[in-house]
Amino acid sequence: MQPLLWSLRSFVFVLWMTATVIPWAVLSLVASIFLRGTPLYRFTTFWLRFAIWGARFICGVRWRIVGADNLAVADRMGPMIILPKHQSTWETFAFPQLMPHPLCYVFKRELLLIPFFGWAMARLDMVHIDRSRRAEAWKRVADQGRRFLAQGNWIIMFPEGTRTPRGSQGAYKTGGTRLAIETGAPVLPIAVTSGRCWPRKSFMLRPGVIDISIGRPIASTGRQADELMREVEAWIETEMRRLDPQAYTPEAREAPH
């Protein structure tokens, strides 16, 4: 009975997102004729409130933040590279509402093809890359990342590159720490247990609490990209096991995701 209820609530949630994203994306595209930069970002990403609050009231997905004092410290330090764990769509929707500065996501350009949602994203200050052209992609990340950081935005890059199933660990890539070292920006590691409620590659949401744990900012000056990323990885993965220990038991790792 419970999975059926989750399915029904998830179906209503998908309808809610569809019904709200289309008109809001159209409004954002019209607004982009007159607005640019932070004003357009604030207007467009306001729709994400509909998404995460819809998940809360329709599907029972709540959240709590650990380490808010570290976020306050980061806010005082200036431009920042955010390096979060990535388990589901939830954090991509939630972070723009939780962070004190506009975020510039680094993402694969195929997302721009998503009707309405992708079209609106294309009008924002984001870094969309062609993953098949690695050298060109990195140049774009470095050039645009430096420019957006200078505007006061924060860059967000998922170091594992893609969503990973709950209780698993992907390969941490050094793009984010390379950018931090090139620009002198600190990095901010974040652990997120979103897979507990919103599984990877699924819109079958389960009620529960998502923990967002914000680590202390780490200076990049004088560091090596690989060594700095290993520190980020160690903190995130240790924190994930503290926040969601049941996901890392042998039985959980053997269960299908």
Protein Blocks (a to p, Z undefined) as FASTA:
>chain_A
ZZmmmmmmmmmmmmmmmmmmmmmmmmmmmmmmmggcjllmmmmmmmmmmmmmmmmmmnop
acddehklmmmmmmmnopaddddddfbfklmmmmmmmpcbdcdddddfklmmpghjlmmm
mmpccddddfklmmlmmmmmmmmmmmmmmnopacdddfkopacdehiacdddfklmmmmm
mnopacdddddfklmmmcghiabdceddddddddddddfehpafklmmmmmmmmmmmmmm
mmmmmlmgfklmmpcZZ
